[in-house]
Each structure stands twice: as structure tokens, then as C-alpha cells.
Amino acid sequence: MSLINWFEDKRKFGGLIGAFIEKATKGYILSEREKYRDLDVDTTKGSWIRCENCENMLYVKLLKQKKRVCEECGYHLPMNSTERIELLIDHGTWIPIDEDMIAQDILKFHDEESYNNRIVTYQRQTGLTDAIQTGIGRLNGIPVALGVMDFQFMGGSMGSVVGEKITRLIEYATCKSMPLILVCSSGGARMQEGTLSLMQMAKISSVLQIYQVRKKLLYIAVLTYPTTGGVTASFGMLGDINLAEPKAYIAFAGKRVIEQTLRQKIPDGFQVAESLFDHGLLDLIVPRNILKGVLSEIFELYALAPCRKE
């Protein structure tokens, strides 16, 4: 068999798999889950990872090529900030900003271990200084300012460093009249910094007001799994256009907290992207593999808007 024929067969076979799974019965899916349920597999290391949705085993190298989207069920698995930058920014055009900014333990916070020790541990694990990467680059040739939160660093929590880096990025984008993208993935405000963390919500919102209202520049928020707490309550929902990945969990408070507060049962799925879209809180739900193209088209349309020709 020639190499060309092999690829053609693989393409056809992949299409058959997709069509079959779309029509699969509930019983079949459950039987597949049972097949792998008892396997002792470390899903954090090695060559294989288990899909969080359908529980099928996925080969890591192929999964990276597919932008961490499960080929069986289409579920969007988590991505780190570096992978998202590679997804959106043209190769060789990324210029990071404020990489050397490090959090300070002003409150001398200590629970099971000190805040300083936690910071050092996550820095070693992720290779990042804090829970966001900011910088400038080109998206299909269009200069953009981009901030990408990383849930692997203390749950993407928003502390003073995250707030300051976002603020400086917005100020830079304002000065250079560049479109702004913030990719959100966060558990909310960082409790180890107390009020210093909460004040970042107001600080970021203030510079966004100058950027959006006074300068009439375009800010797009991309909400991913999960986006919660103070991030949702501030810049996560302040985009001129709010996008989300399919099935992304987006909320202020968690389901259990809401149920305990209201003392009533909350329906399943009410905090996923599709439900928020149905209620008008999102503009589009965009699969990861076409996100770059969608953003590019939005920027091109915005460049033609009447407000840009004053």
C-alpha cells in the first residue's frame, strides 16, 4: 500500500469513527467506559491520558496534534498557557511582557504550608512565574495583545501579579491601539492575598473602561474550562465580544455553594457555556480548532467598523 493510500484510508476510517460515535447508543458508550474503568493508569504522566468526558484512553502525542480535543467525543481537554499561545499566535511572533514579575507574601499567609513555598512549588512545576502569560504577537498577521491564564498555576487564581500584568497589558494595548484578547481559566481571586487580590477586579475594570469606551478599541474575552469567581465577576464578562469553548464551566459561585445558599436543587448543566449562551451571556461558542480563524475574522470586520474611521 502506498503512503498516499494509507493516509486516504486513515482519513476515511476517522470519518467512519466520528459518524459511528455520533449515533452510538448509551449502552455502547457505557460498555466502553466499563472496559477501561478498572485500568490503573496514571493520567498525569506518560504516553496516555483519559478523557474526562467519555473516559476513553487517548495517546498524548496525537492529542497535542488535535489541540487536546478528544477525537472520540469532541470534549475539550485542558490546555496550559503555552499551548494556547501556540494555538493563537503566528510562529515566531510572540514577545512576552513582564515575565519577571513575582508575587510577594505581604500577609505572611500560612495554612498547610507558607504562601511563599506554594509559589516556588508551582513555579517549578509549570515553569511560569505566576498564573498568566502576557505579551504581543500576530494572529494571522494581525498585531494583538494577548493574555492567557494558566489553571495549572494555583488554579489560575488571580493575585496581585496576575492583576498587574493584565493591567499593564491593557495599558500597552491602549497606547498602541491594538486589539486585546484575554483567555480566562481561573478559580477566582487568590485567597492568600486577601483584599489585595480582590482589588484587582476593580483595577482591571478601570483600565478596560478607558480602553473600550474612551479609545473605542476591541476587547475579546475567551472563556475556557473553568472560569469562575472574581474573574467571571470582572474582566471575564466585560468583553465587547465574549466567546467560550464548548462545555466550558463558567460561574461565579459553585453549584454546591448556590444550593446551600438558596436551599434548592440547581439543574444540571446550568453553568456550562451552552446554557449561558441560551440566556444571552455569551456571543459565540467556538470550538478550539477554529478559534484562531474566528478571531481573525472578527478583527477584520472591526477594522471596517464606522467608529474606526473618525
Buried (B, 14 or more C-beta within 10 A) or exposed (E): EEEEEEEEEEEEEEEEEEEEBEEBEEEEBEEBEEEBEEEEEEEEEEEBBBBBBBBBBBEBEEBEEBBBBBBBBBBBBBBBBBBBBBBBBBEEBBEEBBEEBEBEBEEEBEEEEBBBEBBEEBBEEBEBBBBBBBBBBBBBEBBBBBBBBBBBBBBBBBBBBBBBBBBBBBBBBBEEEBBBBBBBBBBBBBBBBBEBBBBBBEBBEEBBEEBBEEEBBBBBBBBBBBBBBBBBBBBBBBBBBBBBBBBBBBBBBBBEEBEEEEEEEEEEEEBBBEBBBEEEBBBBBBEBEEBBEBBBEBBEEBEEEEEEEE
